């Protein structure tokens, strides 16, 4: 028997990812932050995963502004494709 596919919504923010996460946390009582990444020297939030009402989201800052974000997008793409293949 195959596992059901889990779809995740991908959101892209233009440099204001931290503000968006704060908004979602304040707006939705069941907001759950699963992970976040601040790999750049300035500590700017670049990627995150969270859920609202059980629906999962993958979010990123505009990669045109960061070389790391491009690498993170490629990695997420590989993970999503591999997860889909394994199901």
Secondary structure, DSSP 8 states (H G I E B T S, - for coil): --------EEEEESS-HHHHHHHHHHH-TT-EEEEEE--STT----EEEEEETTEEEEEEE-GGG-HHHHHHHHHHHHHHHHHHHH-
